[in-house]
């Protein structure tokens, strides 16, 4: 493991005398980029000078897994840029969820400006992201400190680059207006570089750096489907429909764990009370659901309707994010309009909110909550909070609060929340087939989340959310059910029996298959909580030297034993399948195959998802 500094300022890193990574630092300010020349002044220090005569310093320290690179420029308006070569790694993975989730990342290219947790940014950035990039040749990069806004672009051109552009920490709103001196810290970018023997080891070492959960959600949430009211009923849900839905599930002999009552059960957003016009006797309803064997959870966002009683109470006590101009609640735009935003940096605000949620549990027997929202884009840039907080820190504080208080729960955001032992839900899926946030993206998002250290992936609702008149056709619902049967958890809302008997029979078969895997899932969870190993693994996780695995984003390993190869297009009843090294058996037919081979035009009738069990 070594590096060289070229006369152009290019850093070239080697492993066993083989070039594995190039990094070209540069400065940017006022929208212009300036190349920088580097001079090594000490064994671990490079002094860079840009063509506009600005300078910055790079310190390189050897670590047990590679290097730590610390870039620092004192100029108050300068940004530090790094142009990282796509080659020689060729393929890159990680970063987190995107609307169009290609695998590898550079297959379609990426733009994320700014790179924060986001509820569907125009550039495709989504809700669970981490500044980690893993190369197919065994290198990996992680921005180790959150020092200011970060912009990321990745070229789709194989000869292109990954660009990281680090901005300085924002100056606090109103700084200097009282005559005090403003101290600029400049711009600082800290990058951990992993140089491992292969891509699998690089991913594993990144997970160790990020940390992993030492516990797991309840096993029943993994092995038995979660049923939610949202996609089927939207905001028209009420007590009678909830109970009827629960009985339908039982009548059609589907396994179940949680019945989740989604938006809108409450009187107003923020108020923690049932709307009695829709839910006249919530205690009796929950008691009945418990008698049927369900756990019951409620949907909760961190937003407060300005007309709600909770908004008034929170505002009076300073529990909401504030506008710096008048110290009043800063209204933020979310998908249901404008609302106040809970200040999760304020311990008193969290204690107040938790007390209200626990009151719901005490009064009605609620088992937990589906915590929605809290992406960083909902925190206004100039907002005033109890403690200084970046948008990404908002997400992580929210997740930490949830994880310390509830087990029967899920969240939909995360930045550096890998250590939290709860489910992280993929972003709301659209009811379509493709990689554009449809069925195919269920897989590629699960892979992306897994390799950046989120093992407890909760796929969104089977068939998608049926938004904007886009209702899933029966074939899509069946194929979607088959996919999630070999993922960590299943979540239904649109009922298969709404279509026909055959659809229900096929989907029930795969829900039952997933339930039968409970002992195997328990074994996988043991590896997760002791080593950080994800449940969903790309083929290269166990076969890192097999170049054929590097572009396969429509197959995956569930643990080491099962390989799934679903159909992801309409009216397709066969597909090509790659089996890596070893012996494999078709789960359904028992036919055996030797690995390191392609099975072309392998049959996959509607009732069958190709599934293979590893023999050796």
N, C-alpha and C positions, 0 to 999 in steps of 0.2 A: 504494500500500500504506500503510494507516494504521489507527489504532484510536481509539476513544473510550471514556471511562469514564462510565458512567451513575451516577446518584445511589444506586442500589441496590447498586453495586459490580460490576455486569455489565460485562464487557469485550466490546466489539463491534469486530470486525476487518473492514476493507473492502479491496476491490481495485477500483480505478477507480471509487470512490464507490459501489460495490455491496457490501452486507453479505454476507460469506461465512462468518462463524463467530462464535459467542457463547460466552463462558466465564464462569460464575458461581463464584467461589471461595467456600468456606465452611470452617469448622472443625468437627471432630467429636472428641468425647471421651466416655468412659464410655457409649458406645452412643447418644449424642444428637448431633444436628446443630444447628449454630448459624449462622444467616446472618451475613454479614459486609458491612459498609459500607466503601467505599474512598475515600480522599482522596489525590489526586496531590500529593506533597510536592516532587518534582523531575521533570524531563522524563522520566526513565526509572525512576521509583520510585513505587509506590503503597503507602500504609500502610493496611492493613485492620484493622478492629476488629470483633470478633464481638459478638453480643448478650449473651454472658456475660462481656464485657469482657476477653477475650483478644485479643492483637494478633499480626499477622504481616505480613511485608513481601513485596512483589513487585517484582522488578527486570526490566525489559523492555529487551532490547538488540536493535537491528536487525542482521540477518545478511544475507548475500547472497541467501538464499532465503526470508526471512521474519523471524521473531523467535525469540529465546531467552528463555523466561520462567523465572525462578528464584524459587520460593516458599520462604519460610523462617519457621518458628515455633520459638521457643526453649522453649516449655512442654514439659515432659518427657513428657507423656502425650497430647498433642494430635495429631490427624491432620489433614492438609490434604486437603480435598475439592475437586474441580472438577466442575461440572455443565456439560457441553459439549452444546450444542443439536444434535439430530439434523438439524434444519433450520438453514440453508437448503441444506446439501449433499444431504439427502434419503436418499442411500444411502451406506453405509460398508463398507469392505473392509479386509482385513489380519488382524492379530492372531495368525494361525497356526491350527493344527489344533484341531478340536472334534469331539466324538462326533456331534452333529447339526450338520453343516456347511452352514449356509444361505449363500446368495449372493444379495444382499449380507448382511453380518453381522446387520443390524438387522431382517431379514425375520422371523427367529424370536426375536430377543433373545438376550442373552448374560449369563451370570453366571459369574465366575471369581474365587473367594475362597478362598485366595490365588491370584494369577496367577503360577504357576510352571510349569515343565515337569513334566508329570504323566503317570503311567501310568494314565490313565482315572480322573479325579476324578469324584466324585458329581455335580458341577455341569457335567460335560462337557468340562472342560479336558483337553487332551492333551499330547503329547510334544514337539512342535516349535512354539514360540510366541515372539513378540517384541512388545514394547510399542509397536506401530505401528498407526495407524488412518488410512485414506486416504478422503477424501470425494469424492463424484462431481463436485463443483464445483471441484476443483483445490486443496483444502486438505488438509493431512496433519499428523498429530501423532505425535511420538516422544518417549517418556520417555528422556532422554539419559543419565541416571546411575542406577545401582542403589544407592539409599540406604537401603532398608528394604523391608519387605513392601508389596506393592501389590495392592489389590482393584479389580476392574473389573466394572461391569454396563453393559449396553446395552439400552435399552428397545426393544420391538418397535413401540410406538406412534409414528407419524410425528411427533407433537408432543412426543416424549419427549427424553431426554438420554442421553449417555454419561457415566457417573460413574467418575472415577478417585479412589481414596482411598489416599493415601500415608501409611503408618505410619512412626514413627521407627525408626532402626536399633536392633535388639535389644541390650540390655545384656548383655555377656558373662556366661556362667554363673559365679556365685561372685564377681562383682565387688563390692568393698567389704567382703567378709568378713574380709579381713586388716587392716581399719582404714583402708585408703587411701581417699582422697576419690573419689567417682564424678563424672565430668564428663559431663553430658548434652549431646549435640550438637543435640538438638531434632529437628525434622522438616524435611526439605529435599526439594523436588520440582523437578526441572529438566525443562522441556518445550521441545522444539524444534518450532516451528510453521512449516510450509512453506505459502506462498501462491503457487501457480503458476497458469498460464493455464488449465490443464485437468487432468483426473484422471491422464492418462498422464504428463505432465510432473511432477506431484506424486509419483507412484510412482517415476519415474526418479530424482528428486532424493533421495528417501528411500533408495533403494538406494545412491546415491553416499555418503550419510552413513554407512550401515551398513558399507560396503565390500563388495567382491565377489571371487570367486576369480579368481586370475590364471593358473590352470592348470585342467585337467580330469581326471577319471578316464580310464582306458584306453578308447579308442573302441569296442573290442569289447563292453564292458559296456553301452554305449548301443545298439549296432546289433543285437546278437545276444542272445537271451534268456538270463537267468540261470535255472538250474534248481535248486530247493531240495527237500530231502527232507521238510520239516516237515509241510505240510498232508496229504500223502499217507501218510506213515509215522509221524508224531508221534515218540514216544520209542522206538519199536520198530525204529529203523533199525539196520542192521548192514552188514558188509562185502559180503556176498553180494547183499543188496538194493540197495546203492549201485551196484555194478557192473552188476547187471541193469537198473536204472533208466537208467544211462548208455547201455547198449546199446539199450534200447527207444527212447530219444530218436533215436538214429542210425537205427534200423530204420524209424522212422516219418518220417524225412527232415525233421526239424525243425532249424533252426539253433540253435546253442548257443555259449556262451562259458564260463560258470562253472558248476561243479557244487558246490553248497553243502551240506555235511553238517551238519545242524542238531542240536539237542538230541535224543538224548543219546549222544554218542560217547565221552565221557570217563568215567574211573573214579568221580569225584565232582565236584560243582560246585566249581570252583577249582583242582582238580588238572589239570595240563596233560599228561595222558597218556591214550592210547587205552585203552578197556576191551578187553582182549585176548580176553575171552569173546565179544565181539561183532565185534571187528576183530582177528583173529589175526595178520594181516600187513599193517599199514597202509602200510608202505613199498611193498610190491608192489602194493597197491591204487592208491595215488597214481601210481606209475609207469605202471600200466596206463591210468589215466584221462588222464594226460599223453599217452600214445601215441595215445589216441583224439582228442586235441585239446582237452581240457578244462583250464581252470584249476580248482584245487581250493581251497575255503575252508572254514573251520570256524566254528561258532557259539561265541561267547564272551560271557558276562556279567561284570560286576564283582563278583559275589557269591561267597562262600566258605562251603561247607557246614562247620559246626562240627566235623564228624567227619573232614574231609579233612586230608591231610598238609599241603596248602598253607595251610590255616587256621592250623595250629599254627606253621608257619614264619613266616607273616606276622604273627601275634600276637606272637611272640617278638621280632620286630624293630620292632614299632610301625608296621606298614604298613597297618593297618586303622583305620577310623574308631573312636574310643574313647568310652566312657561317661565323663562328667565325674566321676562319683562314685567310680569305682574304677580308672580308666585301663585297663580291660579292653575288648576289642572290643565295640562296641555292636551287638547283633544287630538287623537290620532285616527287616521282613516284605516278601518279594517273592513272585512268583507260584508259586514252587516251595518255599515254606516260609520258614524263618528262616535268615539267613546274615550273615556278616561282610561289610562293604562296604569295598572298596579306597579308601584315602585318596589321592585323585588330587592333593591339594595337596602331597604329600610326594615330592620328586624321587627319593629312594631307593626308595620304594615303586614308582614308575613304572619305574625302571631295573630293579628286580627282576622285575616283571611282564613287561616287554619282553624281558628275557633269557630268561624261560621260554617266551614265545611264539616268539621267534627260534630257540630250541632245537627246538621242534616243526617249524619250517620247515626247519632244517638236517637233522634226523633223517629226516623223512618227505617233504620236498619240498612242503610246504604253501605255497600262493601268497599267501594272505591270510586275513582273518577277517571274519565278520559280527559286529560288536560290538552287543550288545543292551543294553537297560536304561539305567541311569545318569540316569533322570529325577530332578528335584530332590526329588520327594516321598519318595524312598528315603533321603535324608539326614535323620536325626532333628534336630528343631529345636535341641535342646540339646547335640548331639554335639560332641565335641572333635576338632579336626583339626589337622594340622601347621601350616597357615596358616589364618587366618580365612577363611571361605568361606560364601557364601549357597547355597541350594539351586540357583539358576540358574547360579551360578558352578561348581558341581559339574559340571553338564552340559557347560558350555563347556570346562572343563579336560579332561574326558574326551575330548571331540571333538577338541580340539587335539592331545592325545597321539596319538590314532588317526591323524589327518591327517598328522602329521609322520613317521610310520613306515611307513604302508602305502598302496598305491594300489588293490589289488584288495580293496576293503573297502566297508563301509557302516555307518552309525550310525542310531539311532532317536531321537535327542534333539538339541536345540539351542535356545539362547536368543539369544545374539549371536555365532553361529558362521558367519555368512554367508560369510566369507572363506575358509573351508576347502574345498579342492578335492576333495571326496569326495561320494558319494551319501548323501542323507538320505532314509530310508525312512518312508513314511507308517505310521501306527499300524496294528496288526494288524486287518485287515478281517474283518467278519462276512459270512457267505455269504448275502447278501440283496440286494434291488434298491435300496433307498431311500437317502435322504440321511442316514439314521441309521447311519452307518459301513458302508454297503453300497456297491454299485456307483456310485450317483450321487455319493457322498462321495469316491470316488476322484478325480473331476473337480474338485469344489469344494475339496477339500483341496489338490490340485495347484495350483489357481488361487491359493488363499490363501497357500501356501508361496512361490509364484513372486513375488507382488507384495510380500512382505516380504523378498525377497532370497535365497531358496534356489532356485537354478536347476536343481540336479541332483536332481530329484525322482525317487525310486524308488517307483513304485506297489507296494503290497504284492502278495501272491500272487494270480494270476488265479483268480477264483472264491472268493476269501476263504480263511479258515483252517479251515473245516469244524468249528467249535467247537460243543460241546453238541448234537450230533446234527443240526446245520444244514448238511447237505451240499448243494452247489450243483446245481440241476437243469441239464440240458444247455443249455437256452436261455440261462440266466444265464451259464454258462461261455463260451458263444459270444459273447454281447454284451460280456462282460468282456474277452475277448481282442481284440475289435474296438476297444474303447476304448483299451487300452494300446498298441495298434499305432501310435497317434498321440500317445503320450506319450514322455518321454525314454528310458525303458527298459521292458523286459518281464520279468516274473518268473513262471515256471510252477512248480507243484508237483503239483497234481491233474492227471493226464495226460488230455488230451482223448480219447485212444484207449480210455480206460476206459469210455467211453459207447458210441460206435458209429462206423462208418466216416465218415458224413457230418459228425459233430461234429469228428472229427480232421481231415478234409479242409478244412473251413472255417477252423479254428483255424490249421492249417499255412499256409494261404493268407495269413492276416494276419500271422503271424510272419515269413513270407517278405517281405511288403510292408515290414514294419518294417526288415528287414535291407537291403532294396534302397534304403532312404532314407539309408544310411550317408553318402554324399557330402554330402547336404543337412544331415544332423546335424552333420557336421564343420564346415560353414559356420556353422551356428548357434553352435557352441562357440567359434568365433573371435570372434563378436560378444559372447558371454558373457564371455570372458576379457579382452577389451579395453574393453568398455563396461558390463558387468554386465547385459546384456539377457537376460531369461529365455527358455527355450525354449518353455514353455507360457505363453500370453498370453490374458488376457480380451479379448473383442471390443473393449472400449473402449481397449485399449492403442494400436491403430492408428486407431481411429475415436472419439476422445474427445468429439467434439461431437454424436455421434449418440445421442440419448436412449434409443433403442430397445435399445442395447447394455447398459444399466446394470443390468438385472434378469436377463440371460441367463446362467444358471449351468449349462446343459446343452449348451452349445456352447463351443468354444474355438478359438484359432488356434495351430497348431504352427509357430512362426516366423511369418513374414508370408505365406507361400505357401499353406498348407493350412488349411482350415476343416473341423472335424469336428463332426458333429451326430448322435450315436449314439442308439439306442433304449435307454431306461433303465427300461422297464416290461415285465412279462411279457405275452406274447401280443399285442404291439403290432407292427404291420408297416407303419405310416406315421406321420408326425409333421410338425409345422409347423417350418419352418426360416427363420431370418432371415439374409439375405445383406446385408452392409453395402455401402457405396459401392464402385463399381468393376465390373469384369467378372469373371465366375466361370464355371468349367466343371466339370460333374459328372465326377469322376475316373473313374467306371466306364463311363458312357454317352457322354461327350463333349459332352452337351448344354450350351449356353451360356446364361447368364443375366446380365441387368443387375442391379446391386446396389441397395441401399436398398429392398429389397422382401422380403415374406414369401412363402414357398412353402408353401401350405397342403396338408395331407394328402399330403406327399411320400412316395413309396413307399420302404419299407425292409424287404424280405423278410429272412428269417432270415440268409441268407448275405451280406447287404449292410449295411454301415454307410454312411449318406450322408456323402460326402467331396467337398469342392470345392477346386479349384485356382484360385488368383487369377491372372487374366490381365493386369489393369492396375489 
